[in-house]
Amino acid sequence: MNPIVCRLIPPGEMDLMGRIAGLRLVARYASWQHTAFDVHSSAHISVYGLGR
C-alpha cells in the first residue's frame, strides 16, 4: 500500500476549488444536523452544485 497524503483546507480554499471546477456553494453547515456555521465552528459540511 502507498502512503496517503492528506491536509486540512479552510472553507475559502474549498470554495475556490469548487469555483474552478464550475461549482457554486449551495449551503454550509457546522454539522450533519445542519447547525449554523460560524467563526467558532470546528468543522464544516459544504454543499456544492452546478454553477449558473
Backbone atoms as SQL, in Angstrom:
CREATE TABLE atoms (id INTEGER PRIMARY KEY, chain TEXT, resi INTEGER, resn TEXT, atom TEXT, x REAL, y REAL, z REAL);
INSERT INTO atoms VALUES
  (1, 'A', 1, 'MET', 'N', 0.831, -1.178, 0.000),
  (2, 'A', 1, 'MET', 'CA', 0.000, 0.000, 0.000),
  (3, 'A', 1, 'MET', 'C', 0.880, 1.248, 0.000),
  (4, 'A', 2, 'ASN', 'N', 0.433, 2.260, -0.684),
  (5, 'A', 2, 'ASN', 'CA', 1.137, 3.537, -0.709),
  (6, 'A', 2, 'ASN', 'C', 0.636, 4.425, 0.415),
  (7, 'A', 3, 'PRO', 'N', 1.490, 5.297, 0.939),
  (8, 'A', 3, 'PRO', 'CA', 1.017, 6.234, 1.954),
  (9, 'A', 3, 'PRO', 'C', 0.036, 7.231, 1.337),
  (10, 'A', 4, 'ILE', 'N', -0.918, 7.651, 2.124),
  (11, 'A', 4, 'ILE', 'CA', -1.901, 8.634, 1.684),
  (12, 'A', 4, 'ILE', 'C', -1.529, 9.966, 2.311),
  (13, 'A', 5, 'VAL', 'N', -1.410, 10.992, 1.481),
  (14, 'A', 5, 'VAL', 'CA', -1.073, 12.323, 1.972),
  (15, 'A', 5, 'VAL', 'C', -2.358, 13.134, 2.038),
  (16, 'A', 6, 'CYS', 'N', -2.677, 13.649, 3.202),
  (17, 'A', 6, 'CYS', 'CA', -3.884, 14.458, 3.396),
  (18, 'A', 6, 'CYS', 'C', -3.495, 15.770, 4.054),
  (19, 'A', 7, 'ARG', 'N', -4.289, 16.785, 3.802),
  (20, 'A', 7, 'ARG', 'CA', -4.116, 18.040, 4.518),
  (21, 'A', 7, 'ARG', 'C', -5.475, 18.684, 4.696),
  (22, 'A', 8, 'LEU', 'N', -5.611, 19.461, 5.742),
  (23, 'A', 8, 'LEU', 'CA', -6.853, 20.167, 6.009),
  (24, 'A', 8, 'LEU', 'C', -6.869, 21.456, 5.203),
  (25, 'A', 9, 'ILE', 'N', -8.033, 21.833, 4.703),
  (26, 'A', 9, 'ILE', 'CA', -8.155, 23.096, 3.981),
  (27, 'A', 9, 'ILE', 'C', -9.291, 23.910, 4.586),
  (28, 'A', 10, 'PRO', 'N', -9.146, 25.224, 4.588),
  (29, 'A', 10, 'PRO', 'CA', -10.204, 26.078, 5.114),
  (30, 'A', 10, 'PRO', 'C', -11.358, 26.173, 4.110),
  (31, 'A', 11, 'PRO', 'N', -12.539, 26.553, 4.568),
  (32, 'A', 11, 'PRO', 'CA', -13.697, 26.646, 3.671),
  (33, 'A', 11, 'PRO', 'C', -13.460, 27.538, 2.450),
  (34, 'A', 12, 'GLY', 'N', -12.733, 28.643, 2.628),
  (35, 'A', 12, 'GLY', 'CA', -12.476, 29.537, 1.493),
  (36, 'A', 12, 'GLY', 'C', -11.693, 28.863, 0.384),
  (37, 'A', 13, 'GLU', 'N', -10.726, 28.024, 0.749),
  (38, 'A', 13, 'GLU', 'CA', -9.956, 27.303, -0.256),
  (39, 'A', 13, 'GLU', 'C', -10.827, 26.259, -0.951),
  (40, 'A', 14, 'MET', 'N', -11.710, 25.610, -0.183),
  (41, 'A', 14, 'MET', 'CA', -12.648, 24.655, -0.763),
  (42, 'A', 14, 'MET', 'C', -13.571, 25.353, -1.772),
  (43, 'A', 15, 'ASP', 'N', -14.041, 26.559, -1.412),
  (44, 'A', 15, 'ASP', 'CA', -14.905, 27.323, -2.313),
  (45, 'A', 15, 'ASP', 'C', -14.175, 27.666, -3.610),
  (46, 'A', 16, 'LEU', 'N', -12.913, 28.062, -3.499),
  (47, 'A', 16, 'LEU', 'CA', -12.125, 28.389, -4.686),
  (48, 'A', 16, 'LEU', 'C', -11.988, 27.171, -5.598),
  (49, 'A', 17, 'MET', 'N', -11.678, 26.024, -5.029),
  (50, 'A', 17, 'MET', 'CA', -11.561, 24.806, -5.847),
  (51, 'A', 17, 'MET', 'C', -12.894, 24.474, -6.514),
  (52, 'A', 18, 'GLY', 'N', -13.994, 24.690, -5.789),
  (53, 'A', 18, 'GLY', 'CA', -15.308, 24.463, -6.368),
  (54, 'A', 18, 'GLY', 'C', -15.568, 25.384, -7.547),
  (55, 'A', 19, 'ARG', 'N', -15.258, 26.677, -7.380),
  (56, 'A', 19, 'ARG', 'CA', -15.467, 27.629, -8.479),
  (57, 'A', 19, 'ARG', 'C', -14.635, 27.256, -9.691),
  (58, 'A', 20, 'ILE', 'N', -13.386, 26.863, -9.470),
  (59, 'A', 20, 'ILE', 'CA', -12.515, 26.458, -10.581),
  (60, 'A', 20, 'ILE', 'C', -13.112, 25.262, -11.308),
  (61, 'A', 21, 'ALA', 'N', -13.792, 24.387, -10.569),
  (62, 'A', 21, 'ALA', 'CA', -14.417, 23.197, -11.167),
  (63, 'A', 21, 'ALA', 'C', -15.801, 23.490, -11.750),
  (64, 'A', 22, 'GLY', 'N', -16.245, 24.757, -11.666),
  (65, 'A', 22, 'GLY', 'CA', -17.544, 25.119, -12.228),
  (66, 'A', 22, 'GLY', 'C', -18.704, 24.897, -11.269),
  (67, 'A', 23, 'LEU', 'N', -18.426, 24.806, -9.974),
  (68, 'A', 23, 'LEU', 'CA', -19.477, 24.582, -8.981),
  (69, 'A', 23, 'LEU', 'C', -19.704, 25.854, -8.178),
  (70, 'A', 24, 'ARG', 'N', -20.860, 25.931, -7.527),
  (71, 'A', 24, 'ARG', 'CA', -21.152, 27.060, -6.647),
  (72, 'A', 24, 'ARG', 'C', -21.588, 26.531, -5.292),
  (73, 'A', 25, 'LEU', 'N', -21.302, 27.289, -4.257),
  (74, 'A', 25, 'LEU', 'CA', -21.687, 26.916, -2.906),
  (75, 'A', 25, 'LEU', 'C', -23.198, 27.045, -2.765),
  (76, 'A', 26, 'VAL', 'N', -23.854, 25.979, -2.345),
  (77, 'A', 26, 'VAL', 'CA', -25.305, 25.977, -2.136),
  (78, 'A', 26, 'VAL', 'C', -25.618, 26.185, -0.658),
  (79, 'A', 27, 'ALA', 'N', -24.883, 25.520, 0.229),
  (80, 'A', 27, 'ALA', 'CA', -25.109, 25.637, 1.680),
  (81, 'A', 27, 'ALA', 'C', -23.856, 25.229, 2.421),
  (82, 'A', 28, 'ARG', 'N', -23.723, 25.739, 3.650),
  (83, 'A', 28, 'ARG', 'CA', -22.607, 25.334, 4.513),
  (84, 'A', 28, 'ARG', 'C', -23.138, 25.210, 5.930),
  (85, 'A', 29, 'TYR', 'N', -22.816, 24.076, 6.556),
  (86, 'A', 29, 'TYR', 'CA', -23.271, 23.790, 7.912),
  (87, 'A', 29, 'TYR', 'C', -22.071, 23.449, 8.785),
  (88, 'A', 30, 'ALA', 'N', -22.287, 23.517, 10.109),
  (89, 'A', 30, 'ALA', 'CA', -21.235, 23.156, 11.056),
  (90, 'A', 30, 'ALA', 'C', -21.303, 21.684, 11.443),
  (91, 'A', 31, 'SER', 'N', -22.409, 21.013, 11.107),
  (92, 'A', 31, 'SER', 'CA', -22.564, 19.592, 11.446),
  (93, 'A', 31, 'SER', 'C', -23.569, 18.947, 10.503),
  (94, 'A', 32, 'TRP', 'N', -23.662, 17.635, 10.594),
  (95, 'A', 32, 'TRP', 'CA', -24.629, 16.904, 9.769),
  (96, 'A', 32, 'TRP', 'C', -26.063, 17.188, 10.201),
  (97, 'A', 33, 'GLN', 'N', -26.240, 17.814, 11.377),
  (98, 'A', 33, 'GLN', 'CA', -27.574, 18.183, 11.854),
  (99, 'A', 33, 'GLN', 'C', -27.982, 19.569, 11.348),
  (100, 'A', 34, 'HIS', 'N', -27.200, 20.132, 10.432),
  (101, 'A', 34, 'HIS', 'CA', -27.461, 21.428, 9.792),
  (102, 'A', 34, 'HIS', 'C', -27.401, 22.596, 10.765),
  (103, 'A', 35, 'THR', 'N', -26.559, 22.495, 11.802),
  (104, 'A', 35, 'THR', 'CA', -26.365, 23.644, 12.669),
  (105, 'A', 35, 'THR', 'C', -25.600, 24.724, 11.917),
  (106, 'A', 36, 'ALA', 'N', -25.824, 25.963, 12.322),
  (107, 'A', 36, 'ALA', 'CA', -25.242, 27.096, 11.611),
  (108, 'A', 36, 'ALA', 'C', -23.706, 27.072, 11.689),
  (109, 'A', 37, 'PHE', 'N', -23.077, 27.396, 10.578),
  (110, 'A', 37, 'PHE', 'CA', -21.622, 27.506, 10.512),
  (111, 'A', 37, 'PHE', 'C', -21.244, 28.932, 10.895),
  (112, 'A', 38, 'ASP', 'N', -20.302, 29.098, 11.830),
  (113, 'A', 38, 'ASP', 'CA', -19.828, 30.424, 12.207),
  (114, 'A', 38, 'ASP', 'C', -18.337, 30.362, 12.544),
  (115, 'A', 39, 'VAL', 'N', -17.795, 31.459, 13.026),
  (116, 'A', 39, 'VAL', 'CA', -16.355, 31.527, 13.291),
  (117, 'A', 39, 'VAL', 'C', -15.905, 30.563, 14.382),
  (118, 'A', 40, 'HIS', 'N', -16.824, 30.063, 15.198),
  (119, 'A', 40, 'HIS', 'CA', -16.483, 29.128, 16.274),
  (120, 'A', 40, 'HIS', 'C', -16.603, 27.664, 15.848),
  (121, 'A', 41, 'SER', 'N', -17.047, 27.414, 14.626),
  (122, 'A', 41, 'SER', 'CA', -17.232, 26.040, 14.151),
  (123, 'A', 41, 'SER', 'C', -15.882, 25.367, 13.956),
  (124, 'A', 42, 'SER', 'N', -15.787, 24.111, 14.371),
  (125, 'A', 42, 'SER', 'CA', -14.527, 23.378, 14.221),
  (126, 'A', 42, 'SER', 'C', -14.525, 22.485, 12.981),
  (127, 'A', 43, 'ALA', 'N', -15.658, 22.401, 12.299),
  (128, 'A', 43, 'ALA', 'CA', -15.770, 21.593, 11.083),
  (129, 'A', 43, 'ALA', 'C', -16.786, 22.253, 10.164),
  (130, 'A', 44, 'HIS', 'N', -16.805, 21.810, 8.910),
  (131, 'A', 44, 'HIS', 'CA', -17.826, 22.330, 8.005),
  (132, 'A', 44, 'HIS', 'C', -18.291, 21.255, 7.049),
  (133, 'A', 45, 'ILE', 'N', -19.561, 21.321, 6.733),
  (134, 'A', 45, 'ILE', 'CA', -20.172, 20.494, 5.692),
  (135, 'A', 45, 'ILE', 'C', -20.546, 21.483, 4.596),
  (136, 'A', 46, 'SER', 'N', -19.900, 21.400, 3.462),
  (137, 'A', 46, 'SER', 'CA', -20.155, 22.313, 2.358),
  (138, 'A', 46, 'SER', 'C', -20.851, 21.561, 1.242),
  (139, 'A', 47, 'VAL', 'N', -21.940, 22.151, 0.742),
  (140, 'A', 47, 'VAL', 'CA', -22.734, 21.532, -0.331),
  (141, 'A', 47, 'VAL', 'C', -22.569, 22.404, -1.575),
  (142, 'A', 48, 'TYR', 'N', -22.150, 21.770, -2.662),
  (143, 'A', 48, 'TYR', 'CA', -21.930, 22.489, -3.912),
  (144, 'A', 48, 'TYR', 'C', -22.837, 21.949, -5.002),
  (145, 'A', 49, 'GLY', 'N', -23.164, 22.800, -5.954),
  (146, 'A', 49, 'GLY', 'CA', -23.981, 22.394, -7.093),
  (147, 'A', 49, 'GLY', 'C', -23.414, 23.015, -8.354),
  (148, 'A', 50, 'LEU', 'N', -24.008, 22.676, -9.472),
  (149, 'A', 50, 'LEU', 'CA', -23.559, 23.226, -10.745),
  (150, 'A', 50, 'LEU', 'C', -23.789, 24.726, -10.778),
  (151, 'A', 51, 'GLY', 'N', -22.780, 25.479, -11.197),
  (152, 'A', 51, 'GLY', 'CA', -22.876, 26.926, -11.257),
  (153, 'A', 51, 'GLY', 'C', -23.794, 27.393, -12.367),
  (154, 'A', 52, 'ARG', 'N', -24.359, 28.553, -12.183),
  (155, 'A', 52, 'ARG', 'CA', -25.226, 29.165, -13.217),
  (156, 'A', 52, 'ARG', 'C', -24.902, 30.603, -13.373);
